[in-house]
């Protein structure tokens, strides 16, 4: 039994006229008549009563129509949804992101993506950069938003945002009245920083600022920048963080630019096998441009 024969039966049953059904199907009437007769032979029942003046459904035909119509409707729906999934218009997208991305391009990109892809289920996973790399490689994430990641075979990286680094100081710190701070002035300070295990690229970037000077003396480590700021506010040390964290205002913490304006960067990391991931990446780029950040998209 061919699926097209079921479709032919449905159209004839709706019109109860072979000529009009053939017109809708954009075929001539004789092959349509032959196809319906073949279906009847395969089923072993007569589906239509035919006279020279009219066509009507037999009791068996009416029962078959009641069964076939919802099945074909569900099949058409499944085919449409499958096509939409292939175009990235439907399905699920698992996105990982570093917490600092919440203050940069993420909010605007999320709004834009939900407007453009309302039928894509977006699953957000707050994770550190190195945790995301692991999950991208194992395939449990479709796209990651990574802070200064180390390049890994199998993960394509595309830059989506660039911003300066700033020094976070506790209230009353000796450098608190300076508009700009040189890394060398922080040589004797206690530091609160991300663990190398979870943010190895950013950790290495911060250490590179002290080349030729005493490396930072790390006394506390925390995964989330909110926790880092809390520890700085408590006077346990200073920190170097992306400038966007200054939006997280705390009266006990002040933020100061670094001399030379060193940059930290966010990347979209993925194999881009999920077509919705490419669409989300475009939303991230558009959100960054909307925020006034012009960058070279080639990495």
Number of C-alpha atoms within 10 A of each C-alpha: 9 8 8 10 17 17 16 19 27 19 18 24 20 12 15 19 16 23 17 15 22 20 11 12 15 9 12 13 15 11 11 20 16 12 17 21 18 14 19 16 12 10 11 9 13 16 24 21 13 14 8 5 6 10 16 17 19 15 13 13 19 15 12 15 19 12 11 16 15 11 12 15 11 12 12 12 12 12 12 13 16 15 13 15 18 14 14 21 20 20 19 17 20 19 24 27 24 24 22 23 19 14 15 23 25 20 13 17 21 16 12 18 19 15 10 14 17 12 16 18 14 18 12 14 15 18 21 25 28 20 18 28 27 13 16 22 16 9 13 13 22 25 31 31 32 32 27 21 21 15 12 12 6 12 17 15 21 19 22 28 25 20 16 16 24 25 23 27 23 25 17 12 13 9 15 18 11 9 11 17 18 15 22 16 10 20 15 11 16 18 23 26 30 24 16 14 13 18 22 18 20 25 17 13 14 20 15 13 16 16 11 8 14 13 18 22 15 16 13 17 15 15 18 16 20 14 15 25 29 16 22 25 20 13 17 17 23 27 26 23 23 24 22 17 21 18 9 11 11 14 8 15 24 21 22 20 19 19 14 12 13 15 15 19 17 25 23 28 29 26 17 16 10 19 17 26 23 18 17 24 24 17 23 27 22 18 23 21 15 13 13 9 15 13 13 9 10 8 9
